[in-house]
Amino acid sequence: MLANAKRVYALATFTVELRDKGWFYWPTYGEMDEAKGPYSSMASVTLMIARELKREVTKRDGCT
């Protein structure tokens, strides 16, 4: 990999929904039955999405 190469990542987007039992999320183009949750707050669900995005960037970049 080039040391000074620009790194750009197109990341998957997520759909977030508040249901009776809490917050749920899933990949926008995935199946709703794959929803992860419930999470107690919007902060919790967005933290989980951030962790998934970090794993995706790490996987694509090959870094740790």
N, C-alpha and C positions, 0 to 999 in steps of 0.2 A: 504494500500500500504506500502511496506517496505521502510523505510526512506533512506537506502543506496543502494537500488536496482538500477541497471544500466537501463537507459531508452534509448531505441533505437526505431526509427520510420522509417519505410519504407514509403516514401512519394510519392504521385502521381507525374508524370512528365508532363510537359507541352510542347506544340509545339508553337513556336512563328514565325510569318510571317510578313514581311513588304509588305504592299499592297499600292496601289496608294493613299489611304486616310490616311494611317498611320500604326502603329503596331497593330497586333491582336494576341490573344493567346487563346488556348483551351486545355483541357486535351488531352494528346497524344492519348489515347485510346477512346476518345469521338468523337462526330460528329463535323465536321468542321463548320456546320451551328450554332453551339453553341458558336462560337468565340466571345470573348469579345474585344471591342475596338470601335473605333480607339484610340490609344494613340500616342502622338506626338513624343515620343522619346523611345529609348530602355530602358533608365533609368526609365521612367514612367511605362512601361509594366513589367519590372522586379520587381519594387516596388509592383505592384498589385499582382504579383505571390507570392512575399514574404508575403504579407498580407494573401493570401489564405492559404499558408503553415502554418503560425502562427495560424490561426483559426483551422486548422486540428490538429496540435500538441496539442493545448489547449483542443480541444474536446476529443482527445484520452487520454490525461493525466489527465483530470478532474481538471486542475488548472485554475487560472484566469490570 
